[in-house]
Amino acid sequence: MPSRLLLSAMFVVAVAGIARADTWSSIPGISCDAPGCTMLESNNLLISNPSLCDQPGDHWRLFPQDPNGINLRGWLSGGIVGNVDSPTSRFHGPYRVGDRANEFVLNQLCLVAEKTLPFDGIGIGGRLDYLFGQDHFVAQSTGWELRQDGNSHWNRELYGSATPQLYLSAGNEAIHAQLGHFYAAVDYESLPAPENFFYSKSYSYQFAAPFTFWGARVNWTPLDSLSFQFTLHNGWDGFDRVEDHLGFQGRVRYESHDTGIWTAFGVTTGDEFNNAAGLLPGNEEQFANRTLYSWQLGFPLGCQTQYVIHHWFGFQQNGAIGGERADWYGVNQYLYYTIDDCWKLGGRFEWFRDEEGTRAGLNRPSNPNKAPLRGSFYSLTLGLNWTPLPNFALRPEFRADIFDGSALPYDDGTSDTQFTIGLDGVVLF
């Protein structure tokens, strides 16, 4: 089938697609880290929303939980993704996470220790996340798990450990400060498996935005419907870099409790290394401004259907040959349909444009599907969430990827299309 016809068919299916599983809200301790995150902004799967679930059930915990003390909890996730092409390298094209084909993988074994802040008054808290598994690759920080030159301190290529969050906090739920390491909270999708409807990740999550920041953050919620976030950080995924530069991240979110409509806008800017893909000659390498904005909008389409659209645009000054600016941008669309307490269907359609080929292909060293991949990536994912128990979920999905450009990013450089079928399980403890 010609690429343009197939792309059109994918778009029609994505817009018309519907979704099934339990609903969103917040699990105590495992919820979206951005302040004000509620049902439609988070795509959590292992939770029950009392407005839709008659018997939400109790969340079993391995460790006793003390609302005034330090609590331990965690989750385990793993699965398999079959690739129709069976690439020799066993990599799903240029993917950066969830990238191994036709083999069972342990994605995340995550342990969390946290002391939460009080609802009012002033308190001291903090959080430590320890992650082991293949997803450690995108949770690493330069100067922490990685050396300043990007080589690993102790991790192997496929499996390793990371601490994606390690911070102290002070204040209360309405206004508090964090100091240390935390999720960037820029993309709609996130690293923790329980916070995502789909097993696979969007291109925007993998290549468009930072994963974590080291720095200082203030979260302020002046109203139930309005929240702000301000961060001073040391760059994208950086603890101690060859050159340390101060960056800024800001985010505002508004939700109408009457209509269920919410929107969020965020931006991060600062000087970053301009040759992450290794495409520039040495005399053009430098630290220059990199800026990314992200806008999200979600709203209900009836009682059981929710729609989310996410747009982003990023650029790196002096990021292309000859000192030109490198741009990347696109749109993600999500559609969810809740059938009952245990089942939900979901559809995701994405367009990701890598204008100069500097973002897609920033992956594991042995993955042969590298930058430059100049062009547009189109991806359609249809998934199902089955949550028979409050602490357990299965996530089967089908995904189709198409690349519109001069390169062949799939099947080890031999194809511009890719089709996968995946299944994973997530257990909270």
VMD Tcl script that draws the C-alpha trace (Angstrom):
set ca {
  {0.00 0.00 0.00}
  {1.44 3.42 -0.86}
  {2.66 5.36 2.17}
  {0.28 8.30 1.73}
  {-2.75 6.02 1.48}
  {-1.67 4.06 4.54}
  {-1.07 7.27 6.49}
  {-4.55 8.49 5.60}
  {-6.06 5.20 6.73}
  {-4.15 5.38 10.02}
  {-5.43 8.88 10.67}
  {-9.05 7.92 10.01}
  {-8.78 4.93 12.34}
  {-7.12 7.05 15.02}
  {-9.80 9.71 14.95}
  {-12.57 7.11 14.95}
  {-10.86 4.69 17.37}
  {-12.22 4.05 20.82}
  {-10.77 2.72 24.10}
  {-11.38 0.42 27.10}
  {-10.08 -0.24 30.86}
  {-10.61 1.11 34.29}
  {-10.56 4.80 35.01}
  {-8.16 7.42 36.25}
  {-7.70 9.23 39.50}
  {-4.77 9.06 41.84}
  {-3.30 6.05 43.59}
  {-1.86 7.07 46.93}
  {1.81 7.48 46.17}
  {1.73 6.43 42.52}
  {0.25 9.31 40.63}
  {1.38 11.98 38.24}
  {4.03 14.21 39.76}
  {2.82 17.48 38.26}
  {0.65 19.42 40.70}
  {-3.05 19.40 39.99}
  {-2.92 16.15 38.03}
  {-6.43 14.70 37.91}
  {-8.53 12.24 35.99}
  {-8.19 13.50 32.44}
  {-4.61 14.71 32.56}
  {-3.20 11.47 33.91}
  {-3.64 8.21 32.02}
  {-3.07 6.03 35.09}
  {-4.31 2.49 34.66}
  {-4.12 0.80 38.07}
  {-6.72 2.92 39.78}
  {-10.41 3.25 40.36}
  {-12.50 6.38 39.97}
  {-15.36 6.31 42.51}
  {-17.64 8.20 40.12}
  {-17.55 5.28 37.67}
  {-16.64 2.27 39.81}
  {-19.26 0.94 42.19}
  {-16.70 -1.15 44.09}
  {-13.25 0.38 43.66}
  {-11.54 -2.15 45.95}
  {-8.52 -1.74 48.20}
  {-4.94 -1.36 47.01}
  {-2.84 -4.02 48.69}
  {0.57 -2.85 49.93}
  {3.59 -4.99 50.71}
  {4.73 -2.49 53.34}
  {2.58 -0.90 56.07}
  {1.54 2.66 55.21}
  {1.77 5.49 57.75}
  {0.22 8.82 56.65}
  {2.61 10.69 58.96}
  {5.77 8.70 58.31}
  {8.10 7.46 55.58}
  {6.30 4.97 53.35}
  {7.68 2.30 51.03}
  {5.92 1.03 47.92}
  {6.71 0.10 44.35}
  {5.75 -1.66 41.15}
  {6.96 -4.29 38.71}
  {6.39 -4.18 34.95}
  {7.57 -6.34 32.08}
  {6.40 -7.78 28.80}
  {7.16 -8.63 25.20}
  {6.71 -6.80 21.90}
  {6.66 -8.84 18.72}
  {8.01 -7.20 15.56}
  {6.64 -8.53 12.27}
  {10.00 -7.95 10.52}
  {12.07 -9.74 13.21}
  {15.04 -7.35 12.85}
  {18.45 -8.98 13.25}
  {19.51 -6.36 15.80}
  {16.34 -6.96 17.84}
  {15.67 -3.23 17.99}
  {12.36 -1.58 17.08}
  {13.82 0.97 14.69}
  {15.11 4.13 16.38}
  {13.18 3.62 19.64}
  {14.84 4.79 22.85}
  {12.64 2.96 25.37}
  {10.62 -0.23 24.96}
  {13.02 -0.87 22.12}
  {13.74 -4.63 22.19}
  {11.98 -6.89 19.68}
  {10.73 -10.45 20.13}
  {12.09 -11.05 23.63}
  {10.66 -10.80 27.11}
  {12.05 -7.85 29.07}
  {11.86 -6.55 32.61}
  {11.05 -2.90 32.05}
  {10.80 -1.58 35.58}
  {11.31 -2.79 39.11}
  {10.78 0.43 41.02}
  {10.99 1.04 44.76}
  {9.76 4.34 46.22}
  {10.41 5.79 49.66}
  {8.43 8.95 50.39}
  {7.34 11.22 53.19}
  {4.46 13.40 52.00}
  {3.70 16.96 53.03}
  {0.74 18.02 55.20}
  {-2.45 19.45 53.72}
  {-1.85 22.72 55.57}
  {0.75 24.11 57.94}
  {4.44 23.54 57.22}
  {6.16 20.20 56.92}
  {9.32 18.53 55.62}
  {9.19 15.63 53.20}
  {11.04 13.98 50.39}
  {11.13 11.14 47.91}
  {13.57 8.57 46.54}
  {12.80 6.43 43.48}
  {15.09 3.50 42.65}
  {14.54 1.84 39.26}
  {16.06 -1.35 37.85}
  {15.31 -2.67 34.37}
  {15.65 -1.81 30.71}
  {13.89 1.53 31.17}
  {16.84 2.74 33.25}
  {18.32 4.01 29.97}
  {16.06 7.08 29.87}
  {16.20 7.70 33.64}
  {19.98 8.25 33.76}
  {21.64 11.61 34.41}
  {24.93 12.93 33.09}
  {27.36 13.12 36.00}
  {25.33 10.63 38.08}
  {24.63 7.26 36.44}
  {26.57 8.48 33.39}
  {30.01 10.04 33.19}
  {30.36 13.55 31.84}
  {31.21 12.13 28.40}
  {28.00 10.06 28.38}
  {29.61 6.68 29.10}
  {28.15 4.54 31.86}
  {29.57 4.46 35.37}
  {28.25 1.00 36.26}
  {25.23 0.08 34.13}
  {25.17 -2.39 31.27}
  {23.60 -1.34 27.99}
  {20.33 -3.25 28.31}
  {19.83 -3.55 32.08}
  {20.82 -1.15 34.81}
  {19.84 1.00 37.76}
  {18.80 4.63 38.03}
  {17.37 7.08 40.55}
  {14.92 9.18 38.51}
  {13.79 11.06 41.63}
  {15.74 12.06 44.72}
  {14.55 15.24 46.42}
  {13.69 17.00 49.66}
  {10.49 19.03 49.94}
  {9.17 21.67 52.32}
  {5.77 23.34 52.65}
  {2.29 21.92 52.20}
  {0.01 20.72 49.42}
  {-0.92 24.28 48.40}
  {2.64 25.57 48.06}
  {5.90 23.69 48.46}
  {9.48 23.65 47.24}
  {11.55 20.70 46.05}
  {15.34 20.46 45.94}
  {17.11 17.64 44.12}
  {16.14 15.37 41.23}
  {12.61 15.06 39.81}
  {10.67 14.29 36.64}
  {10.67 17.07 34.06}
  {6.82 17.04 33.84}
  {6.85 18.40 30.29}
  {5.35 15.56 28.22}
  {1.86 14.05 28.56}
  {3.35 10.58 28.99}
  {5.70 9.72 31.85}
  {8.32 7.17 32.91}
  {6.49 5.21 35.69}
  {4.61 2.31 34.12}
  {1.45 2.74 36.27}
  {0.97 6.28 34.93}
  {0.61 5.29 31.27}
  {-2.22 3.66 29.37}
  {0.01 2.27 26.60}
  {2.94 -0.12 26.93}
  {4.90 1.60 24.15}
  {5.98 5.24 24.26}
  {5.27 8.06 21.84}
  {8.08 9.59 19.77}
  {7.52 12.86 21.60}
  {8.24 11.21 24.95}
  {11.32 9.43 23.60}
  {12.93 12.28 21.65}
  {11.22 15.67 22.04}
  {11.60 16.53 25.72}
  {13.80 16.03 28.79}
  {13.08 13.15 31.15}
  {14.33 14.61 34.44}
  {15.84 17.74 35.98}
  {18.26 18.39 38.82}
  {17.55 21.67 40.55}
  {15.00 23.56 42.62}
  {11.25 23.60 41.98}
  {8.29 25.48 43.45}
  {4.74 24.11 43.10}
  {1.89 26.50 43.84}
  {-1.84 25.70 43.76}
  {-3.70 28.93 44.64}
  {-7.06 27.43 43.58}
  {-8.40 23.91 43.18}
  {-8.64 24.59 39.45}
  {-5.33 26.41 38.94}
  {-1.72 25.39 39.54}
  {1.74 26.71 38.70}
  {5.19 25.16 38.61}
  {8.55 26.94 38.38}
  {11.92 25.17 38.13}
  {15.55 26.27 37.98}
  {17.53 23.31 36.65}
  {20.95 22.21 35.44}
  {19.84 21.25 31.94}
  {18.19 18.25 30.33}
  {18.93 15.07 32.32}
  {22.08 16.61 33.77}
  {23.55 16.53 37.27}
  {27.19 17.42 36.50}
  {27.99 18.19 32.87}
  {31.14 19.29 31.04}
  {29.59 22.74 31.19}
  {26.83 23.49 33.69}
  {24.26 26.07 32.60}
  {21.21 27.30 34.48}
  {17.90 26.52 32.79}
  {14.26 27.38 33.50}
  {11.06 25.36 33.33}
  {7.57 26.76 33.92}
  {4.13 25.21 33.76}
  {0.57 26.37 34.32}
  {-2.52 24.19 34.40}
  {-6.23 25.03 34.58}
  {-9.19 22.69 34.97}
  {-12.90 23.41 34.92}
  {-14.54 21.15 37.49}
  {-17.94 21.88 35.96}
  {-17.09 20.70 32.44}
  {-14.11 18.39 33.00}
  {-12.06 20.37 30.48}
  {-8.40 20.94 31.40}
  {-5.43 22.53 29.70}
  {-1.74 22.85 30.53}
  {1.11 24.82 29.01}
  {4.77 24.36 29.83}
  {8.12 25.62 28.58}
  {11.75 24.85 29.32}
  {14.73 26.85 28.07}
  {18.48 27.00 28.65}
  {21.86 26.31 27.05}
  {22.38 22.68 25.98}
  {25.04 20.79 24.02}
  {24.19 21.36 20.35}
  {25.58 18.10 18.94}
  {23.70 15.36 20.80}
  {23.33 13.33 17.58}
  {27.02 13.66 16.66}
  {26.31 15.15 13.23}
  {28.30 18.38 13.51}
  {32.04 18.84 12.95}
  {34.07 19.46 16.09}
  {34.60 23.14 15.37}
  {30.82 23.74 15.46}
  {30.20 22.05 18.82}
  {29.07 24.39 21.59}
  {26.47 24.97 24.28}
  {23.62 27.04 22.83}
  {20.00 27.77 23.66}
  {17.52 24.90 23.47}
  {13.86 25.71 24.04}
  {10.78 23.50 24.09}
  {7.14 24.33 24.74}
  {4.34 21.84 25.34}
  {0.58 22.44 25.24}
  {-2.04 19.90 26.30}
  {-5.83 19.95 26.20}
  {-8.23 17.31 27.48}
  {-12.01 17.10 27.64}
  {-14.79 14.51 27.97}
  {-16.83 13.37 24.98}
  {-19.73 12.06 26.98}
  {-19.71 10.15 30.25}
  {-17.20 7.43 29.37}
  {-15.07 8.90 26.57}
  {-12.13 11.27 26.94}
  {-10.00 13.01 24.33}
  {-6.53 14.53 24.80}
  {-4.43 16.48 22.31}
  {-0.77 17.33 22.91}
  {1.29 19.72 20.77}
  {4.96 20.57 21.22}
  {7.68 22.54 19.45}
  {11.39 22.49 20.23}
  {14.51 24.01 18.74}
  {18.26 23.95 19.27}
  {20.22 27.02 18.26}
  {23.29 26.17 16.15}
  {22.04 22.59 16.10}
  {22.40 21.97 12.36}
  {25.40 22.10 10.05}
  {26.51 25.63 9.22}
  {25.11 27.09 12.44}
  {21.48 26.65 11.39}
  {18.73 26.06 13.94}
  {17.43 22.49 14.41}
  {13.65 22.15 14.91}
  {11.37 19.31 16.01}
  {7.61 19.46 16.53}
  {4.39 17.53 16.24}
  {0.99 16.54 17.63}
  {-0.27 13.56 19.66}
  {-3.94 12.64 19.98}
  {-5.41 10.22 22.54}
  {-8.92 8.80 22.75}
  {-10.10 6.66 25.68}
  {-13.35 4.80 26.21}
  {-14.21 3.28 29.60}
  {-16.56 0.30 29.46}
  {-16.61 -0.83 33.08}
  {-14.49 -1.13 36.21}
  {-11.97 -3.44 34.55}
  {-11.84 -2.64 30.83}
  {-10.82 0.32 28.76}
  {-9.82 0.79 25.12}
  {-7.43 3.48 23.94}
  {-6.18 4.95 20.69}
  {-3.14 7.13 20.08}
  {-2.16 8.81 16.83}
  {1.08 10.77 16.58}
  {2.87 12.95 14.06}
  {6.48 13.69 14.99}
  {8.59 15.89 12.70}
  {12.39 15.89 13.02}
  {13.23 18.72 10.64}
  {17.04 18.40 10.66}
  {17.28 14.78 11.85}
  {18.91 15.64 15.18}
  {16.49 14.03 17.68}
  {15.13 10.65 16.50}
  {17.77 7.94 16.86}
  {19.31 9.09 20.15}
  {19.24 5.53 21.46}
  {21.35 2.70 22.89}
  {24.91 2.37 21.51}
  {24.29 -0.98 19.76}
  {21.08 0.15 18.05}
  {21.98 0.58 14.34}
  {18.99 2.85 13.58}
  {20.71 6.18 14.24}
  {20.32 9.84 13.34}
  {20.07 11.61 10.98}
  {16.46 10.63 10.30}
  {15.10 13.76 8.67}
  {11.37 13.60 8.07}
  {8.03 12.80 9.67}
  {7.17 9.83 11.86}
  {3.52 8.72 11.96}
  {2.39 6.24 14.58}
  {-0.96 4.63 15.36}
  {-1.41 2.61 18.56}
  {-4.57 0.76 19.60}
  {-4.53 -0.66 23.11}
  {-6.57 -2.43 25.75}
  {-6.24 -2.24 29.53}
  {-7.59 -5.09 31.64}
  {-7.48 -4.51 35.41}
  {-9.00 -7.56 37.14}
  {-7.46 -6.50 40.49}
  {-6.73 -3.03 41.89}
  {-2.99 -3.86 41.91}
  {-2.64 -5.66 38.59}
  {-3.18 -4.78 34.93}
  {-2.45 -6.23 31.49}
  {-1.84 -3.92 28.51}
  {-2.03 -5.54 25.06}
  {-1.55 -3.24 22.08}
  {-1.07 -3.06 18.31}
  {1.16 -0.38 16.81}
  {1.94 0.75 13.26}
  {4.77 3.16 12.43}
  {5.46 4.88 9.10}
  {8.32 7.20 8.20}
  {8.02 9.84 5.49}
  {11.58 10.81 4.56}
  {14.63 9.71 2.63}
  {15.96 7.30 5.30}
  {14.80 3.80 6.25}
  {14.62 3.80 10.06}
  {13.08 0.34 10.60}
  {14.22 -3.27 10.24}
  {17.87 -2.25 10.54}
  {17.76 0.29 7.74}
  {15.69 -1.65 5.21}
  {12.11 -0.41 5.70}
  {10.06 2.74 6.19}
  {7.24 0.89 8.01}
  {7.00 -1.17 11.18}
  {4.23 -3.22 12.78}
  {4.35 -4.54 16.34}
  {2.10 -6.38 18.80}
  {2.88 -6.03 22.49}
  {1.71 -7.22 25.89}
  {2.93 -6.32 29.35}
  {1.80 -6.61 32.93}
  {2.04 -4.11 35.79}
  {1.88 -5.05 39.48}
  {1.75 -2.57 42.36}
  {3.08 -3.56 45.76}
}
mol new
graphics top color blue
foreach p $ca { graphics top sphere $p radius 0.5 }
foreach p [lrange $ca 0 end-1] q [lrange $ca 1 end] { graphics top cylinder $p $q radius 0.2 }
display resetview
